[in-house]
Amino acid sequence: MDIGHYVEPITNKLFKKETGKKTKMNKDSFFKRHHGATPDAFVINEHGEETDLVEFKYSTKGAKWASLPDFVFCQVQWQLHVMSRERCDVAALIAWRGTSFKTFEVYRDENFIDNVVKLVNEFWSAIKSG
């Protein structure tokens, strides 16, 4: 198991302190056809409803986190697709030259999602047809 899973509760506490948002941790997987996602948490609104997604990250490569890394953008877009959501907060705990904490707001990119879904569906069709 990756250390990131162990520090998710800490990253969640930092996220709530930094943003003032309430969250609900998640361990469930969700599916849309053969597309699956397991977001780390949900933002909970004032009515107790799950709204935005939250993705927690831990890294020892701080230079990669000057902006949101591409691999995280791809993961979050996929989760937004599967979950039919518009927004995800990424909370990153970075242990590099000390410790820092960053948050990123990621919004749904429909063109990106359409392209990825097309590629995934082509791949899945090739697997099924042998």
Biotite code that builds the C-alpha atoms (Angstrom):
import biotite.structure as struc

atoms = struc.array([
    struc.Atom([0.000, 0.000, 0.000], chain_id="A", res_id=1, res_name="MET", atom_name="CA", element="C"),
    struc.Atom([1.243, 3.458, -0.861], chain_id="A", res_id=2, res_name="ASP", atom_name="CA", element="C"),
    struc.Atom([2.026, 5.844, 2.012], chain_id="A", res_id=3, res_name="ILE", atom_name="CA", element="C"),
    struc.Atom([-0.484, 8.273, 0.514], chain_id="A", res_id=4, res_name="GLY", atom_name="CA", element="C"),
    struc.Atom([-3.332, 6.080, 1.776], chain_id="A", res_id=5, res_name="HIS", atom_name="CA", element="C"),
    struc.Atom([-1.981, 6.288, 5.313], chain_id="A", res_id=6, res_name="TYR", atom_name="CA", element="C"),
    struc.Atom([-1.715, 10.073, 5.290], chain_id="A", res_id=7, res_name="VAL", atom_name="CA", element="C"),
    struc.Atom([-5.158, 10.710, 3.739], chain_id="A", res_id=8, res_name="GLU", atom_name="CA", element="C"),
    struc.Atom([-6.730, 11.427, 7.162], chain_id="A", res_id=9, res_name="PRO", atom_name="CA", element="C"),
    struc.Atom([-4.002, 14.007, 7.853], chain_id="A", res_id=10, res_name="ILE", atom_name="CA", element="C"),
    struc.Atom([-4.387, 15.550, 4.405], chain_id="A", res_id=11, res_name="THR", atom_name="CA", element="C"),
    struc.Atom([-8.149, 15.660, 4.947], chain_id="A", res_id=12, res_name="ASN", atom_name="CA", element="C"),
    struc.Atom([-7.710, 17.540, 8.249], chain_id="A", res_id=13, res_name="LYS", atom_name="CA", element="C"),
    struc.Atom([-5.371, 20.038, 6.589], chain_id="A", res_id=14, res_name="LEU", atom_name="CA", element="C"),
    struc.Atom([-7.840, 20.486, 3.716], chain_id="A", res_id=15, res_name="PHE", atom_name="CA", element="C"),
    struc.Atom([-10.746, 21.177, 6.080], chain_id="A", res_id=16, res_name="LYS", atom_name="CA", element="C"),
    struc.Atom([-8.649, 23.618, 8.122], chain_id="A", res_id=17, res_name="LYS", atom_name="CA", element="C"),
    struc.Atom([-7.370, 25.424, 5.005], chain_id="A", res_id=18, res_name="GLU", atom_name="CA", element="C"),
    struc.Atom([-10.712, 25.658, 3.177], chain_id="A", res_id=19, res_name="THR", atom_name="CA", element="C"),
    struc.Atom([-13.319, 25.572, 5.943], chain_id="A", res_id=20, res_name="GLY", atom_name="CA", element="C"),
    struc.Atom([-15.159, 22.853, 4.003], chain_id="A", res_id=21, res_name="LYS", atom_name="CA", element="C"),
    struc.Atom([-16.737, 19.757, 5.527], chain_id="A", res_id=22, res_name="LYS", atom_name="CA", element="C"),
    struc.Atom([-15.835, 16.419, 3.992], chain_id="A", res_id=23, res_name="THR", atom_name="CA", element="C"),
    struc.Atom([-16.901, 12.797, 4.058], chain_id="A", res_id=24, res_name="LYS", atom_name="CA", element="C"),
    struc.Atom([-14.204, 10.191, 3.415], chain_id="A", res_id=25, res_name="MET", atom_name="CA", element="C"),
    struc.Atom([-14.985, 7.569, 0.786], chain_id="A", res_id=26, res_name="ASN", atom_name="CA", element="C"),
    struc.Atom([-13.763, 4.017, 0.226], chain_id="A", res_id=27, res_name="LYS", atom_name="CA", element="C"),
    struc.Atom([-16.489, 2.943, -2.233], chain_id="A", res_id=28, res_name="ASP", atom_name="CA", element="C"),
    struc.Atom([-16.043, 2.433, -5.958], chain_id="A", res_id=29, res_name="SER", atom_name="CA", element="C"),
    struc.Atom([-18.594, 3.852, -8.371], chain_id="A", res_id=30, res_name="PHE", atom_name="CA", element="C"),
    struc.Atom([-19.315, 2.767, -11.931], chain_id="A", res_id=31, res_name="PHE", atom_name="CA", element="C"),
    struc.Atom([-20.754, 4.196, -15.116], chain_id="A", res_id=32, res_name="LYS", atom_name="CA", element="C"),
    struc.Atom([-20.962, 1.240, -17.499], chain_id="A", res_id=33, res_name="ARG", atom_name="CA", element="C"),
    struc.Atom([-17.433, -0.266, -17.436], chain_id="A", res_id=34, res_name="HIS", atom_name="CA", element="C"),
    struc.Atom([-15.897, 3.003, -16.213], chain_id="A", res_id=35, res_name="HIS", atom_name="CA", element="C"),
    struc.Atom([-15.004, 3.035, -12.520], chain_id="A", res_id=36, res_name="GLY", atom_name="CA", element="C"),
    struc.Atom([-13.730, 5.578, -9.995], chain_id="A", res_id=37, res_name="ALA", atom_name="CA", element="C"),
    struc.Atom([-13.005, 5.748, -6.274], chain_id="A", res_id=38, res_name="THR", atom_name="CA", element="C"),
    struc.Atom([-12.816, 9.377, -5.145], chain_id="A", res_id=39, res_name="PRO", atom_name="CA", element="C"),
    struc.Atom([-11.092, 9.899, -1.801], chain_id="A", res_id=40, res_name="ASP", atom_name="CA", element="C"),
    struc.Atom([-13.796, 12.124, -0.312], chain_id="A", res_id=41, res_name="ALA", atom_name="CA", element="C"),
    struc.Atom([-16.785, 14.346, -0.953], chain_id="A", res_id=42, res_name="PHE", atom_name="CA", element="C"),
    struc.Atom([-17.363, 17.942, 0.068], chain_id="A", res_id=43, res_name="VAL", atom_name="CA", element="C"),
    struc.Atom([-20.515, 18.137, 2.206], chain_id="A", res_id=44, res_name="ILE", atom_name="CA", element="C"),
    struc.Atom([-22.684, 21.246, 1.798], chain_id="A", res_id=45, res_name="ASN", atom_name="CA", element="C"),
    struc.Atom([-24.771, 23.010, 4.454], chain_id="A", res_id=46, res_name="GLU", atom_name="CA", element="C"),
    struc.Atom([-27.679, 20.593, 3.740], chain_id="A", res_id=47, res_name="HIS", atom_name="CA", element="C"),
    struc.Atom([-25.529, 17.533, 4.385], chain_id="A", res_id=48, res_name="GLY", atom_name="CA", element="C"),
    struc.Atom([-25.397, 16.637, 0.672], chain_id="A", res_id=49, res_name="GLU", atom_name="CA", element="C"),
    struc.Atom([-22.331, 15.294, -1.121], chain_id="A", res_id=50, res_name="GLU", atom_name="CA", element="C"),
    struc.Atom([-21.334, 17.877, -3.705], chain_id="A", res_id=51, res_name="THR", atom_name="CA", element="C"),
    struc.Atom([-17.791, 18.224, -5.066], chain_id="A", res_id=52, res_name="ASP", atom_name="CA", element="C"),
    struc.Atom([-15.165, 15.505, -5.087], chain_id="A", res_id=53, res_name="LEU", atom_name="CA", element="C"),
    struc.Atom([-11.909, 15.649, -3.133], chain_id="A", res_id=54, res_name="VAL", atom_name="CA", element="C"),
    struc.Atom([-8.717, 13.879, -4.152], chain_id="A", res_id=55, res_name="GLU", atom_name="CA", element="C"),
    struc.Atom([-5.842, 13.597, -1.663], chain_id="A", res_id=56, res_name="PHE", atom_name="CA", element="C"),
    struc.Atom([-2.239, 13.343, -2.810], chain_id="A", res_id=57, res_name="LYS", atom_name="CA", element="C"),
    struc.Atom([1.072, 12.830, -1.031], chain_id="A", res_id=58, res_name="TYR", atom_name="CA", element="C"),
    struc.Atom([4.354, 13.502, -2.780], chain_id="A", res_id=59, res_name="SER", atom_name="CA", element="C"),
    struc.Atom([8.063, 13.724, -2.067], chain_id="A", res_id=60, res_name="THR", atom_name="CA", element="C"),
    struc.Atom([8.625, 15.401, -5.436], chain_id="A", res_id=61, res_name="LYS", atom_name="CA", element="C"),
    struc.Atom([7.765, 18.996, -4.654], chain_id="A", res_id=62, res_name="GLY", atom_name="CA", element="C"),
    struc.Atom([8.996, 20.423, -7.957], chain_id="A", res_id=63, res_name="ALA", atom_name="CA", element="C"),
    struc.Atom([6.194, 18.532, -9.750], chain_id="A", res_id=64, res_name="LYS", atom_name="CA", element="C"),
    struc.Atom([3.622, 20.440, -7.704], chain_id="A", res_id=65, res_name="TRP", atom_name="CA", element="C"),
    struc.Atom([4.315, 24.011, -8.849], chain_id="A", res_id=66, res_name="ALA", atom_name="CA", element="C"),
    struc.Atom([1.060, 23.455, -10.747], chain_id="A", res_id=67, res_name="SER", atom_name="CA", element="C"),
    struc.Atom([-1.302, 20.501, -10.880], chain_id="A", res_id=68, res_name="LEU", atom_name="CA", element="C"),
    struc.Atom([0.557, 17.512, -12.392], chain_id="A", res_id=69, res_name="PRO", atom_name="CA", element="C"),
    struc.Atom([-0.910, 16.113, -15.611], chain_id="A", res_id=70, res_name="ASP", atom_name="CA", element="C"),
    struc.Atom([-1.421, 12.639, -14.143], chain_id="A", res_id=71, res_name="PHE", atom_name="CA", element="C"),
    struc.Atom([-3.599, 14.115, -11.381], chain_id="A", res_id=72, res_name="VAL", atom_name="CA", element="C"),
    struc.Atom([-5.572, 16.195, -13.888], chain_id="A", res_id=73, res_name="PHE", atom_name="CA", element="C"),
    struc.Atom([-6.294, 13.009, -15.888], chain_id="A", res_id=74, res_name="CYS", atom_name="CA", element="C"),
    struc.Atom([-7.353, 11.066, -12.792], chain_id="A", res_id=75, res_name="GLN", atom_name="CA", element="C"),
    struc.Atom([-9.640, 13.854, -11.593], chain_id="A", res_id=76, res_name="VAL", atom_name="CA", element="C"),
    struc.Atom([-11.261, 14.324, -15.010], chain_id="A", res_id=77, res_name="GLN", atom_name="CA", element="C"),
    struc.Atom([-12.018, 10.598, -15.098], chain_id="A", res_id=78, res_name="TRP", atom_name="CA", element="C"),
    struc.Atom([-13.562, 10.766, -11.638], chain_id="A", res_id=79, res_name="GLN", atom_name="CA", element="C"),
    struc.Atom([-15.663, 13.784, -12.634], chain_id="A", res_id=80, res_name="LEU", atom_name="CA", element="C"),
    struc.Atom([-16.880, 11.788, -15.651], chain_id="A", res_id=81, res_name="HIS", atom_name="CA", element="C"),
    struc.Atom([-17.792, 8.662, -13.702], chain_id="A", res_id=82, res_name="VAL", atom_name="CA", element="C"),
    struc.Atom([-19.389, 10.603, -10.846], chain_id="A", res_id=83, res_name="MET", atom_name="CA", element="C"),
    struc.Atom([-21.193, 13.112, -13.113], chain_id="A", res_id=84, res_name="SER", atom_name="CA", element="C"),
    struc.Atom([-19.738, 16.015, -11.119], chain_id="A", res_id=85, res_name="ARG", atom_name="CA", element="C"),
    struc.Atom([-18.472, 19.424, -12.144], chain_id="A", res_id=86, res_name="GLU", atom_name="CA", element="C"),
    struc.Atom([-15.678, 20.102, -9.653], chain_id="A", res_id=87, res_name="ARG", atom_name="CA", element="C"),
    struc.Atom([-12.970, 18.421, -7.605], chain_id="A", res_id=88, res_name="CYS", atom_name="CA", element="C"),
    struc.Atom([-10.616, 19.827, -4.980], chain_id="A", res_id=89, res_name="ASP", atom_name="CA", element="C"),
    struc.Atom([-7.140, 18.317, -4.971], chain_id="A", res_id=90, res_name="VAL", atom_name="CA", element="C"),
    struc.Atom([-5.339, 18.522, -1.619], chain_id="A", res_id=91, res_name="ALA", atom_name="CA", element="C"),
    struc.Atom([-1.626, 17.747, -1.785], chain_id="A", res_id=92, res_name="ALA", atom_name="CA", element="C"),
    struc.Atom([0.664, 17.124, 1.175], chain_id="A", res_id=93, res_name="LEU", atom_name="CA", element="C"),
    struc.Atom([4.203, 17.573, -0.101], chain_id="A", res_id=94, res_name="ILE", atom_name="CA", element="C"),
    struc.Atom([7.207, 16.325, 1.875], chain_id="A", res_id=95, res_name="ALA", atom_name="CA", element="C"),
    struc.Atom([10.087, 17.909, -0.007], chain_id="A", res_id=96, res_name="TRP", atom_name="CA", element="C"),
    struc.Atom([12.549, 20.391, 1.481], chain_id="A", res_id=97, res_name="ARG", atom_name="CA", element="C"),
    struc.Atom([10.284, 20.567, 4.484], chain_id="A", res_id=98, res_name="GLY", atom_name="CA", element="C"),
    struc.Atom([6.554, 20.034, 4.350], chain_id="A", res_id=99, res_name="THR", atom_name="CA", element="C"),
    struc.Atom([4.002, 22.052, 2.418], chain_id="A", res_id=100, res_name="SER", atom_name="CA", element="C"),
    struc.Atom([0.325, 21.792, 1.628], chain_id="A", res_id=101, res_name="PHE", atom_name="CA", element="C"),
    struc.Atom([-1.373, 22.891, -1.586], chain_id="A", res_id=102, res_name="LYS", atom_name="CA", element="C"),
    struc.Atom([-4.918, 22.843, -2.886], chain_id="A", res_id=103, res_name="THR", atom_name="CA", element="C"),
    struc.Atom([-6.090, 23.002, -6.478], chain_id="A", res_id=104, res_name="PHE", atom_name="CA", element="C"),
    struc.Atom([-9.599, 23.517, -7.858], chain_id="A", res_id=105, res_name="GLU", atom_name="CA", element="C"),
    struc.Atom([-10.243, 21.374, -10.920], chain_id="A", res_id=106, res_name="VAL", atom_name="CA", element="C"),
    struc.Atom([-13.299, 21.865, -13.091], chain_id="A", res_id=107, res_name="TYR", atom_name="CA", element="C"),
    struc.Atom([-14.796, 19.413, -15.541], chain_id="A", res_id=108, res_name="ARG", atom_name="CA", element="C"),
    struc.Atom([-13.263, 19.610, -19.029], chain_id="A", res_id=109, res_name="ASP", atom_name="CA", element="C"),
    struc.Atom([-15.848, 18.042, -21.321], chain_id="A", res_id=110, res_name="GLU", atom_name="CA", element="C"),
    struc.Atom([-13.568, 17.966, -24.402], chain_id="A", res_id=111, res_name="ASN", atom_name="CA", element="C"),
    struc.Atom([-10.823, 16.182, -22.481], chain_id="A", res_id=112, res_name="PHE", atom_name="CA", element="C"),
    struc.Atom([-13.314, 13.711, -21.020], chain_id="A", res_id=113, res_name="ILE", atom_name="CA", element="C"),
    struc.Atom([-14.850, 12.989, -24.447], chain_id="A", res_id=114, res_name="ASP", atom_name="CA", element="C"),
    struc.Atom([-11.404, 12.185, -25.865], chain_id="A", res_id=115, res_name="ASN", atom_name="CA", element="C"),
    struc.Atom([-10.422, 9.931, -22.975], chain_id="A", res_id=116, res_name="VAL", atom_name="CA", element="C"),
    struc.Atom([-13.771, 8.106, -22.972], chain_id="A", res_id=117, res_name="VAL", atom_name="CA", element="C"),
    struc.Atom([-13.400, 7.467, -26.706], chain_id="A", res_id=118, res_name="LYS", atom_name="CA", element="C"),
    struc.Atom([-9.918, 5.979, -26.184], chain_id="A", res_id=119, res_name="LEU", atom_name="CA", element="C"),
    struc.Atom([-11.029, 3.881, -23.214], chain_id="A", res_id=120, res_name="VAL", atom_name="CA", element="C"),
    struc.Atom([-14.038, 2.539, -25.113], chain_id="A", res_id=121, res_name="ASN", atom_name="CA", element="C"),
    struc.Atom([-11.833, 1.642, -28.116], chain_id="A", res_id=122, res_name="GLU", atom_name="CA", element="C"),
    struc.Atom([-9.428, -0.143, -25.787], chain_id="A", res_id=123, res_name="PHE", atom_name="CA", element="C"),
    struc.Atom([-12.261, -1.979, -24.021], chain_id="A", res_id=124, res_name="TRP", atom_name="CA", element="C"),
    struc.Atom([-13.720, -3.080, -27.379], chain_id="A", res_id=125, res_name="SER", atom_name="CA", element="C"),
    struc.Atom([-10.337, -4.442, -28.429], chain_id="A", res_id=126, res_name="ALA", atom_name="CA", element="C"),
    struc.Atom([-10.036, -6.379, -25.164], chain_id="A", res_id=127, res_name="ILE", atom_name="CA", element="C"),
    struc.Atom([-13.523, -7.856, -25.530], chain_id="A", res_id=128, res_name="LYS", atom_name="CA", element="C"),
    struc.Atom([-12.949, -8.889, -29.141], chain_id="A", res_id=129, res_name="SER", atom_name="CA", element="C"),
    struc.Atom([-9.648, -10.553, -28.283], chain_id="A", res_id=130, res_name="GLY", atom_name="CA", element="C"),
])
